[in-house]
Amino acid sequence: MGRVSVPNDAAGYKSGDNMSICRFSDNDYQCDLYVYHDTLGGITIHVAGNRVQYNKQLPTYVDMDNFSEWIKRHNIVSEMFDQSEKVKIDLPYADESFYGLSPQEAHSKVDELIRLGYNCPEYVLNELYCIAIYEDL
């Protein structure tokens, strides 16, 4: 594994914090993975079977610090999502799930899925790495 940037608050991580690591709705519904701490134990990964194909380009990102503009953009993206096409993902593991994974196993699986072509926010691998470090302490 290459160098991994560890967030400053990683030392404050507690197992079970932030149940969802990423959701299908992340990155304007362009995330192909739903990764979370499962109440039955371990980490669960659901892989999408289809993805959103927008009919036009998404509006420029707006930070939540500018909340009124963020809400306007959110409403535009929501309308675009409702009008978008959902296209089948033709990759291995599409529409499959993985249950009860250790943080290390989840990190490896997410890394594999990204390498296969699945869309996932950049921070997910870092967060899984931090969780693995914390749980090894």
C-alpha positions, 0 to 999 in steps of 0.5 A, a space after each residue: 500500500 502506498 502512502 496514506 494521509 491520516 486525518 488529524 482526528 483519527 486518534 479520536 476515532 472510536 469503533 462504531 463511530 460514523 456508522 456509514 463510511 460512504 453511501 450510494 448518494 455520496 458525490 452527487 449519487 455517483 458512488 457505487 459502494 455503500 460501506 458501513 459498520 454493520 450492527 451484526 459485526 464487522 464492515 459491510 460493503 454493498 456494490 451497486 448494480 447500476 449507476 446514475 448517468 446524468 443528462 447534463 453536466 453537474 453544477 459546480 460544487 458548493 461548500 456547505 459553508 455557503 448553506 443557501 447556495 448549497 441548498 440551491 445546488 442540492 435542489 438542482 442535483 436532486 432534480 437532475 437525479 430524478 431525470 437521470 438514466 440508471 445504467 447497468 454496471 457491467 463489472 465483476 461483483 456488481 449487485 453483490 454484498 460482502 458482510 462481516 469484513 475486518 477493517 483490513 479486509 474491507 480496505 482490500 476489497 474497496 481497493 480491489 473494487 476501485 481498481 476494477 472501475 467502481 466509483 468511490 470517494 477518495 477518503 474511503 480507503 484512508 478512513 478504512 486504514 485509520 479504523 484498522 490502525 485504531 482497532 490494532 492498538 
